[in-house]
Amino acid sequence: MKHKTTGLLALAAILVVSGCNSSSNKPKKDTTSEETTVIHEGDYAALLPFEASSSRIKHAYTTNLNEAMIIGVGMMNLSKEHFSPDDYAYKESQFLSYDALDATGLDRVGLLGRTSEKNPNGMNPAIGTEIDTNNGKKKIGSQDVLLIDIYELDWYDGKDLEGLSLGIVLNDEIGDSVNPDIVSDAKLRAYGEEVGRKVVSYLRKTHPEIGQKTPIYVTLFKESGVNTTLPGTFIEEAYFESKTIGEYSKLNEAWALFPSSAATKLDSTNATYFDRLVKEIKNFFPEDTAVIGTGHFKDKELASLTIDISMHAKTWPEANAMMQKVNSSLSIFSSTSFAIKVRLKSDDVLIGAMQREKGSSKVTVIQLME
């Protein structure tokens, strides 16, 4: 199993920005269930008392923390089209427990295990299964897995379960861990779609409270590869309403580092503005200053830009001056169609963070050394 580190994107939780709120005319039920108070309008509230699922242990083994957070944020944002935050609060993994997922013990009967007579619910291909790759047909080896993990969110109206969202986490690399063979996009998508259908069927059969009437939203997430520092992307979605067979549709996401040719190709205007920002910052504080951006694109449009700035300030007045300069220089990005998040560090010390929400020109600055 691969364990990758993508530290460039790891921001403090206070800077996570959720997507647009969905509207609904569905009346709220009269219940006594309590919910947390959301930080941003349009976020989902957690249903209290919060119950940590045993599956969190499995997630910690299979997915690095940064990617796990990106999967969770993405699932929540994508789910809003079907489950409005105005109407629903959430719990996590109430049905896909550690025991349901895990296949590392002697019995090896979890969903993440290989399909076999002993493990009919296993979702990973059997050893020796042929699969199309960029180097022709290859056989699945003993260390190769296509299904990495399954994340689950549960939507409640008061105490009533009203829906689920599933995140099917896929891996497209098999064989050598340094120079792997890449599973074809068509094959990976077809495999992920089938896994999604099987997990939906499994949940409906094994949990009466879900049954045939609870809608289940499924997303397919492709992990980042061993040769990239960028996170993975959501590639498909489907909505299984009651007994209706969900139809999958493609999602168009991409990540790009700023500066890079990929960023310029995707958004030449903001790539140019980023270059101007870097020039201004380095002219202001030239001593060993690094500026790296990570852009998240949806449907070929920049949705968010994360900027990491590292310097070697020797005093707080120096660090504070840099924060003031960055705050004023963010106006270089004239468009407010995307969110901006900034983290400033001096060596290994986090000194401040900034946020400009989508649709706003106002920058919120948090000084962490006061």
Residue pairs with C-beta under 8 A, 6 or more apart in sequence:
1 61
1 62
1 143
1 145
1 148
2 171
2 173
2 177
2 223
2 226
3 64
4 64
4 67
4 223
4 224
4 226
5 64
5 66
5 229
6 64
6 66
6 67
6 224
6 229
6 230
6 231
7 66
7 229
8 229
8 257
8 292
8 294
8 306
8 308
9 66
9 70
9 231
9 294
9 306
10 65
10 66
10 69
11 306
11 341
11 343
11 353
12 343
12 350
12 353
14 39
14 353
14 366
15 341
15 343
15 353
15 355
16 69
16 73
17 40
17 304
17 339
17 341
17 355
17 357
17 358
18 40
18 42
18 43
18 44
18 73
18 76
18 77
19 42
19 77
19 80
20 42
20 80
21 41
21 42
21 80
21 84
21 85
21 86
22 80
22 81
22 83
22 84
22 85
22 86
23 84
23 86
24 84
24 86
24 87
26 84
26 87
26 157
28 87
28 157
28 158
29 157
29 158
29 160
30 158
31 157
31 158
31 159
31 160
32 158
33 47
33 48
33 89
33 156
33 158
33 159
34 47
34 48
35 45
35 46
35 47
35 48
35 89
36 45
36 46
36 48
36 50
37 45
38 44
38 45
38 85
42 80
42 85
43 76
43 85
44 76
44 85
44 88
44 89
44 90
45 85
45 89
45 90
46 89
46 90
46 91
47 89
47 90
47 91
47 156
50 91
51 91
51 92
51 94
52 92
53 92
53 93
53 94
53 96
53 97
53 98
53 152
54 93
54 97
54 98
54 99
55 93
55 96
55 97
55 98
55 100
55 101
55 152
56 92
56 93
57 98
58 98
58 101
58 102
58 112
58 149
59 68
59 149
59 151
60 68
62 112
62 148
62 149
62 169
63 71
63 148
63 149
63 169
63 223
66 231
67 223
67 224
67 231
67 232
68 151
70 231
70 232
71 151
71 167
71 169
71 221
71 232
72 151
74 167
74 219
74 221
74 234
75 151
75 153
75 165
75 167
75 219
76 90
76 153
78 165
78 217
78 219
78 234
78 237
78 251
79 153
79 155
79 165
79 217
82 163
82 165
82 215
82 217
82 239
83 155
83 162
83 163
83 165
83 217
87 157
87 162
88 155
88 156
88 157
88 162
88 163
89 155
89 156
89 157
90 153
90 154
90 155
90 156
91 153
91 154
91 156
92 152
92 153
92 154
93 151
93 152
93 154
94 152
94 154
95 152
95 154
95 164
95 203
95 206
95 207
95 210
96 111
96 150
96 152
96 199
96 203
99 110
100 110
100 111
101 110
101 111
101 112
101 149
101 150
102 110
102 112
103 109
103 110
103 111
103 112
103 113
103 114
103 119
103 122
103 124
104 110
107 118
108 114
108 118
108 119
108 122
109 118
109 119
109 121
109 122
110 119
110 121
110 122
111 121
111 122
111 123
111 147
111 150
111 199
111 202
112 122
112 123
112 124
112 145
112 147
112 148
112 149
112 150
113 119
113 122
113 123
113 124
114 122
114 124
114 125
114 126
114 127
115 122
115 123
115 124
115 125
115 126
116 122
116 126
121 198
121 202
123 147
123 195
123 198
123 199
124 145
124 146
124 147
125 131
125 140
125 146
125 191
126 140
127 139
127 140
127 141
127 142
128 139
128 140
129 139
129 140
130 137
130 138
130 139
130 140
131 137
131 138
131 139
131 140
131 146
131 174
131 183
131 187
132 183
132 184
132 186
132 187
133 174
133 175
133 181
133 182
133 183
133 184
134 181
134 182
134 184
135 181
138 174
138 175
138 181
140 146
140 174
141 174
141 175
144 174
144 175
145 171
146 170
146 171
146 172
146 174
146 183
146 188
146 191
147 168
147 169
147 170
147 171
147 195
148 169
148 170
148 171
148 223
149 167
149 169
150 166
150 167
150 168
150 169
150 199
151 166
151 167
151 169
152 164
152 165
152 166
152 167
153 164
153 165
154 161
154 163
154 164
155 161
155 162
155 163
155 164
155 165
156 162
161 209
161 210
161 214
162 214
162 215
163 214
163 215
163 216
163 217
164 203
164 210
164 214
164 215
164 216
164 217
165 216
165 217
165 218
165 219
166 196
166 199
166 200
166 216
166 217
166 218
166 219
167 219
167 221
168 192
168 195
168 196
168 199
168 218
168 219
168 220
168 221
169 221
169 223
169 232
170 188
170 191
170 192
170 195
170 220
170 221
170 222
170 223
170 235
171 222
171 223
172 182
172 183
172 185
172 188
172 222
172 223
172 225
173 180
173 181
173 182
173 183
173 225
173 226
174 180
174 181
174 183
175 181
177 226
178 226
180 225
180 226
182 225
183 191
188 222
189 220
189 235
189 236
189 248
192 220
192 235
192 236
193 220
193 236
193 238
193 248
196 218
196 220
196 238
196 246
196 248
197 245
197 246
199 218
200 216
200 218
200 240
200 246
203 210
203 216
204 210
204 211
204 212
204 214
210 216
212 242
212 243
213 242
214 242
215 239
215 240
215 241
215 242
216 239
216 240
216 246
217 237
217 238
217 239
217 240
218 237
218 238
218 239
218 240
218 246
219 234
219 236
219 237
219 251
220 234
220 235
220 236
220 237
220 248
221 232
221 233
221 234
221 235
222 232
222 233
222 234
222 235
223 232
224 230
224 231
224 232
229 257
230 255
230 256
230 257
230 294
231 255
233 251
233 253
233 254
233 255
234 251
234 253
235 250
235 251
235 253
236 248
236 249
236 250
236 251
237 248
237 249
237 251
238 246
238 247
238 248
238 249
239 246
240 246
252 298
252 299
252 300
253 296
253 297
253 298
254 266
254 296
254 297
254 300
255 294
255 295
255 296
255 297
256 262
256 263
256 266
256 294
256 295
256 297
257 263
257 292
257 293
257 294
257 295
258 270
258 271
258 274
258 292
258 293
258 294
258 295
258 305
258 307
259 271
259 274
259 275
259 278
259 293
263 270
263 271
263 274
263 293
263 295
264 271
266 295
266 297
266 300
266 302
267 295
267 297
267 301
267 302
269 335
270 295
270 302
270 305
270 333
270 335
270 338
273 332
273 333
273 334
274 293
274 305
276 332
277 291
277 307
277 329
277 330
277 332
277 333
278 291
280 325
280 329
280 332
281 289
281 291
281 309
281 322
281 325
281 326
281 329
282 289
282 291
284 321
284 322
284 325
285 311
285 313
285 318
285 321
285 322
285 325
287 311
287 312
288 311
288 312
289 309
289 310
289 311
289 312
290 308
290 309
290 310
290 311
291 307
291 308
291 309
292 307
292 308
293 305
293 306
293 307
293 308
294 305
294 306
294 308
295 302
295 304
295 305
295 306
296 302
296 303
296 304
296 305
296 306
297 303
301 337
301 338
302 337
302 338
303 338
303 339
303 358
304 338
304 339
304 340
304 341
304 358
305 333
305 338
305 339
305 340
305 341
306 340
306 341
306 342
306 343
307 340
307 341
307 342
307 343
308 342
308 343
308 345
309 322
309 326
309 342
309 343
309 344
309 345
310 344
310 345
310 346
310 347
311 319
311 322
311 344
311 345
311 346
312 346
312 347
313 319
313 322
313 346
313 351
316 369
319 344
319 346
319 351
319 352
319 369
320 367
322 344
323 344
323 351
323 352
323 354
323 365
323 367
326 342
326 344
326 354
327 354
327 363
327 365
330 340
330 342
330 354
330 356
330 363
331 361
333 340
336 356
336 358
336 359
336 360
336 361
337 358
337 359
338 358
339 355
339 356
339 357
339 358
340 354
340 355
340 356
340 363
341 353
341 354
341 355
341 356
342 353
342 354
342 355
343 350
343 352
343 353
344 350
344 351
344 352
344 353
344 354
345 351
349 369
350 368
351 367
351 368
351 369
352 365
352 366
352 367
352 368
352 369
353 365
353 366
353 368
354 363
354 364
354 365
354 366
355 363
355 364
356 362
356 363
356 364
